[in-house]
């Protein structure tokens, strides 16, 4: 019985990443992003941080 459950747990970790103790984020390859797309996205995010939040905040 233990031998049957163990592969299932390993498969779940492989699919969903580490448990609550570690961060689980998909890599760029997993998301299908190309290197040039990542560069454009990074530049856009840096520009947004420098300009401040584009969402208006109520007074």
PESULBEL-V206339 format. One line per field, one symbol per residue. ss: DSSP state (2 for helix, 1 for strand, 0 for the rest). phi: phi as a letter, one per 30 degrees, with the letter a starting at -180 (. if undefined). burial: + if it has 9 or more other ideal C-beta (glycine too) atoms within 8 Angstrom, else -. A space follows every 10 residues. Layout:
ss->???
phi->???
burial->???
This chain:
ss->0222222222 2222220000 0000000222 2000222222 2222222222 200000000
phi->.ddddedddd dddddcidde dbdbbddddd dicddddddd dddddddddd djddddcdd
burial->---------- --+------- ---------- -------+-- +------+-- ---------
